[in-house]
Amino acid sequence: MQNDPVTEDTNDATLLERHRAVMPSWLSLYYDEPLELVSGTGNRVTDAQGRTYLDFFAGILTNMVGYDLPELREAVTEQISKGVVHTSTLYLLRQQVVLAEKIAKLSRIPDAKVFFTNSGTEANEAALLLATAARRSNQVLALRNSYHGRGFATTGVTGNRGWSPSSLSPLQVTYLQSGYRFRSSFRGLDDEAFVAAAVADLRELLAVATAGDVACLIAEPIQGVGGFAVPPDALLAAYKEVLDETGTLFVSDEVQTGWGRTGEHFWGIEASGVVPDAMTFAKGLAGGYAIGGVVARGDLMDVVSVNSISTFGGNPVATAAANAVLDHLLDHDLQANAAKLGTRLIDGLREVAERVPAVAEVRGRGLMIGIEIVGADGFTPDPPAAARVLEEARRGGLLVGKGGLHGNVIRLAPPMTLTAAEAEEGLGVLTVALESLRG
């Protein structure tokens, strides 16, 4: 009998060779020498070689409450001990109903109903299905520099060429100005002028690039993969005023901005003073267990006129985990923690930017922070320099993310359980990493 390859060794190089042999070439890995994370506690993880890191990316914002949270472990263990880890939505699921009740109330959407999926991609696919069915139109508005998932429709509405591999799509998409002003054609305008120009552009696009009966606008309140680009608060509100003139629906993609991560608000869209027709969510809700979903007006959710189910979406284990995470987040006011420590990190990083010309912009809200790395002209994207920061931070014991259209933006999204001491520790490592670009 052959040895089980899963337990043969802990050598990262060997595992990388095996990975490349059986996994797709387009499955991205961080670092010149990719690492395997094997354990974690609090806000730290340990790799297969025994080195521990402070985690400032949280599994792409998914390990929202860090690692090995007792309440989460206990909730999952209790559900598994019952022997029922799956039933499908053909049966009543108590944990799913309880979770839906909480999310519907938190959403502020009138008469809200909730549908659970396994991921943010599935959630956005479902929201697009609802909107196009309700409006009987395949025309969709999306934002430039956006990312909404890796499904057929969601790559079709993704306004970032680096993550949208095909021109084929079930939708006809028109792209609007986004909040990423650093490279926008309206870059030099102040907030008020920028919003006015973007709205004028929207009206022109509706007149010349659509047939008029647009299904929806789907937008991230802060663009995640796009490099944590933050729009003026008035932008999405002004867009919605135009959309309301024709009944066009508004879908807020809260996959990365939900659950209080932005600090100021529980949902990212609240900064705009907008109540959307639907919101999508996923990422940190279950602390690493697979879950996503849509919360929408009841009449919009019920527009589907055929039978449908979700085999795995909202399963007993994932919803038990999500209930425990959501309760912990609310009981410990992690939103306020994100606001406080996010402000400290942004202020500290902006101080570093003043003496490091390669840092063109530090932006973000709460514990969603982007650092734009550029060349000597102060504008040209410098992906190799961003990669050096990523590697230098790792050498300092800190894991961070990377994104943006050109891969030149360092992304910071620590668990919302981050402590003040850990924020200072991470800021110290980042300071060294960024100052290394001066040489």
Residue pairs with C-beta under 8 A, 6 or more apart in sequence:
5 18
8 14
9 15
10 36
10 38
10 48
10 49
11 48
12 33
12 34
12 35
12 36
12 47
12 48
12 49
13 33
15 36
15 48
16 29
16 33
16 34
19 29
19 34
30 390
30 402
31 390
31 391
31 394
32 391
35 47
35 48
35 49
35 394
36 47
36 48
37 45
37 46
37 47
37 48
38 46
38 47
38 48
39 45
39 46
39 67
40 46
40 55
40 63
40 66
40 67
40 68
41 66
41 67
41 68
42 66
42 67
42 68
42 417
43 54
43 55
43 66
43 67
43 414
43 415
43 417
43 418
43 419
43 422
44 52
44 53
44 54
44 55
44 67
45 52
45 53
45 55
45 67
45 399
46 52
46 53
47 53
51 397
52 397
53 394
53 397
53 398
53 399
54 397
54 398
54 399
54 422
54 425
54 426
54 429
55 63
55 66
55 67
55 399
55 414
55 415
56 393
56 398
56 399
56 400
56 401
56 412
56 413
56 414
56 426
57 399
57 400
57 401
57 411
57 412
57 413
57 414
58 64
58 66
58 284
58 413
58 414
58 415
59 288
60 283
60 401
60 413
61 224
61 256
61 261
61 283
61 284
61 368
61 413
62 283
62 284
62 287
62 288
63 284
63 287
63 288
63 415
64 259
64 261
64 283
64 284
64 285
64 287
64 325
64 329
64 334
64 415
64 416
64 417
65 72
65 284
65 287
65 325
65 328
65 329
65 334
65 415
65 416
65 417
66 415
66 417
67 415
69 287
69 324
69 325
69 328
69 417
71 324
71 325
71 327
71 328
72 287
72 321
72 324
72 325
72 328
74 324
75 320
75 321
75 323
75 324
76 289
76 317
76 320
76 321
76 324
78 320
79 85
79 95
79 316
79 317
79 320
80 317
84 316
85 315
85 316
85 317
86 312
86 315
86 316
86 317
87 93
87 315
87 316
88 309
88 310
88 311
88 312
88 315
89 96
89 309
89 310
89 311
89 313
89 314
90 309
93 314
93 315
93 316
93 319
95 316
95 319
95 320
95 322
95 323
96 116
96 314
96 316
96 319
98 319
98 323
99 114
99 116
99 314
99 319
99 322
99 323
99 326
100 113
100 114
100 116
102 323
102 326
103 112
103 114
103 281
103 293
103 295
103 326
104 112
104 113
104 114
104 295
105 112
106 266
107 267
107 279
107 295
108 267
108 270
108 275
109 275
109 276
109 277
109 278
109 279
109 295
109 296
109 297
110 275
110 297
110 298
111 297
111 298
111 299
112 295
112 296
112 297
112 298
112 301
113 295
113 296
113 297
113 298
113 301
113 302
114 293
114 294
114 295
114 301
115 126
115 293
115 294
115 296
115 301
115 310
115 313
116 291
116 292
116 293
116 310
116 313
116 314
116 318
116 319
117 123
117 125
117 126
117 282
117 291
117 292
117 293
117 294
117 310
117 313
117 314
118 290
118 291
118 292
118 310
118 312
118 313
119 149
119 282
119 290
119 292
120 148
120 149
120 253
120 255
120 280
120 281
120 282
120 283
120 292
121 148
121 149
121 150
121 151
121 154
121 292
122 149
122 151
122 292
122 313
123 255
123 280
123 281
123 282
123 292
123 293
123 294
124 148
124 149
124 151
124 153
124 154
124 157
124 218
124 251
124 253
124 255
124 280
125 149
125 151
125 152
125 153
125 154
126 280
126 294
127 216
127 218
127 251
127 278
127 280
127 294
127 296
128 140
128 153
128 154
128 157
128 171
128 215
128 216
128 218
128 251
129 153
129 304
130 278
130 294
130 296
130 300
130 301
130 303
130 304
131 140
131 215
131 216
131 218
131 249
131 251
131 277
131 278
131 300
132 138
132 140
132 171
132 215
132 216
133 303
133 304
133 305
134 215
134 249
134 300
134 303
135 213
135 214
135 215
135 216
135 247
135 248
135 249
136 213
137 211
137 213
137 214
137 215
138 170
138 171
138 172
138 215
139 171
139 172
139 173
139 174
139 210
139 211
139 213
139 214
139 215
140 157
140 171
140 172
140 173
140 174
140 214
140 215
140 216
140 217
140 218
141 173
141 174
141 175
141 176
141 202
141 205
141 214
141 216
141 217
141 218
141 243
141 248
142 148
142 157
142 158
142 159
142 173
142 174
142 175
142 176
142 217
142 218
142 219
143 159
143 175
143 176
143 177
143 178
143 179
143 219
143 220
143 223
144 159
144 175
144 176
144 177
144 178
144 180
145 159
145 160
145 178
145 180
145 223
145 226
145 227
145 229
145 405
146 157
146 158
146 159
146 160
146 175
146 178
146 218
146 219
146 220
146 223
146 226
146 253
147 158
147 159
147 160
147 163
147 220
147 223
147 224
147 225
147 226
148 154
148 155
148 157
148 158
148 218
148 220
148 253
149 155
149 158
150 163
152 168
152 169
152 170
153 169
153 170
153 171
155 163
155 164
155 165
155 166
155 169
156 164
156 168
156 169
156 170
156 171
156 173
157 169
157 171
157 173
157 218
158 164
159 175
159 178
160 225
160 226
160 405
161 405
162 405
162 406
162 407
163 225
172 210
174 205
174 206
174 209
174 210
174 214
176 198
176 201
176 202
176 205
176 217
176 239
177 184
177 185
177 186
177 194
177 197
177 198
177 201
177 202
177 235
178 184
178 219
178 223
178 226
178 229
178 231
179 222
179 223
179 229
179 230
179 231
179 232
179 235
180 223
180 226
180 227
180 229
181 187
181 189
181 194
181 229
181 231
182 229
182 360
182 361
182 372
183 405
184 194
186 193
186 194
186 197
186 198
189 197
191 232
191 234
192 234
194 232
194 235
195 232
195 234
195 235
195 238
198 235
198 238
198 239
199 238
199 239
199 242
202 239
202 242
203 242
206 212
206 214
206 242
206 246
212 246
213 246
214 243
214 246
214 248
215 248
215 249
216 248
216 249
216 250
216 251
216 277
217 239
217 240
217 243
217 248
217 249
217 250
217 251
218 251
218 253
219 236
219 239
219 250
219 251
219 252
219 253
220 226
220 252
220 253
220 254
220 255
220 256
220 257
220 268
221 231
221 236
221 252
221 253
221 254
221 257
221 262
221 267
221 268
221 269
221 271
221 272
222 228
222 229
222 230
222 231
222 256
222 257
222 262
222 268
222 364
222 365
222 368
223 229
224 255
224 256
224 257
224 368
224 403
224 411
225 403
226 403
226 404
226 405
227 370
227 372
227 403
227 404
227 405
227 409
227 411
228 363
228 364
228 368
228 369
228 370
228 403
228 409
228 411
229 363
229 370
230 363
230 364
230 365
233 271
233 272
233 273
234 272
235 272
236 250
236 269
236 272
236 274
237 272
237 273
237 274
239 250
240 250
240 272
240 274
240 276
243 249
243 250
249 277
249 278
249 300
250 274
250 276
250 277
250 278
251 276
251 277
251 278
251 279
251 280
252 267
252 268
252 269
252 274
252 276
252 278
252 279
252 280
253 279
253 280
254 267
254 268
254 269
254 279
254 280
254 281
255 280
255 281
255 282
255 283
255 292
256 283
256 368
256 413
257 267
257 268
257 269
257 368
258 266
258 267
258 268
258 279
258 281
258 283
258 284
258 285
259 266
259 281
259 283
259 284
259 285
259 326
259 329
259 335
259 416
260 266
260 329
260 334
260 335
260 338
260 366
260 416
261 268
261 284
261 335
261 338
261 366
261 367
261 368
261 413
261 416
262 268
262 271
262 338
262 365
262 366
262 368
263 335
263 336
263 338
263 339
263 340
263 342
263 343
263 365
263 366
263 367
264 270
264 271
264 339
264 365
264 366
265 271
265 335
266 335
267 279
268 365
269 275
269 276
269 279
271 365
277 296
277 297
277 300
278 294
278 295
278 296
278 297
278 300
278 301
279 294
279 295
279 296
280 292
280 293
280 294
281 292
281 293
281 294
281 295
282 291
282 292
282 293
283 292
284 325
284 416
285 291
285 292
285 322
285 325
285 326
286 318
286 319
286 321
286 322
286 325
287 321
287 322
287 324
287 325
288 321
289 317
289 318
289 321
289 322
290 312
290 318
291 313
291 314
291 318
291 319
291 321
291 322
292 313
293 313
293 314
294 301
328 334
329 335
329 416
332 417
334 416
334 417
335 366
335 416
337 416
337 417
337 418
338 366
338 367
338 416
339 366
340 420
341 367
341 414
341 418
341 420
341 423
342 364
342 365
342 366
342 367
342 368
342 369
344 420
344 423
344 424
344 427
345 367
345 369
345 412
345 423
345 426
345 427
346 362
346 364
346 369
348 427
348 431
349 359
349 362
349 369
349 371
349 427
349 430
349 434
350 362
352 359
352 430
352 431
352 434
352 435
353 359
353 360
353 361
353 362
353 371
353 434
355 435
355 438
356 434
356 435
356 437
356 438
357 376
357 378
357 438
358 373
358 374
358 375
358 382
358 385
358 434
358 437
358 438
359 371
359 372
359 373
359 374
359 434
359 437
360 372
360 373
360 374
360 378
360 379
361 370
361 371
361 372
362 369
362 370
362 371
362 372
363 369
363 370
363 372
364 370
364 412
367 412
367 413
367 414
367 416
367 418
368 412
368 413
369 411
369 412
369 413
370 403
370 404
370 409
370 410
370 411
370 412
371 389
371 409
371 410
371 412
371 434
372 404
372 408
372 409
373 381
373 382
373 383
373 385
373 386
373 389
373 408
373 409
373 410
373 437
374 380
374 381
374 382
374 408
375 381
375 382
375 385
381 404
381 405
381 406
381 407
381 408
382 408
383 406
383 407
383 408
385 408
385 437
386 402
386 407
386 408
386 409
386 410
387 402
387 407
388 433
388 436
388 437
389 400
389 410
389 430
389 433
389 434
389 436
389 437
390 400
390 402
390 410
392 432
392 433
392 436
393 399
393 400
393 429
393 430
393 433
396 429
396 432
396 433
397 429
398 425
398 426
398 429
398 430
398 433
400 410
400 411
400 412
400 430
401 410
401 411
401 412
401 413
402 409
402 410
402 411
403 409
403 411
410 430
412 426
412 430
414 422
414 423
414 426
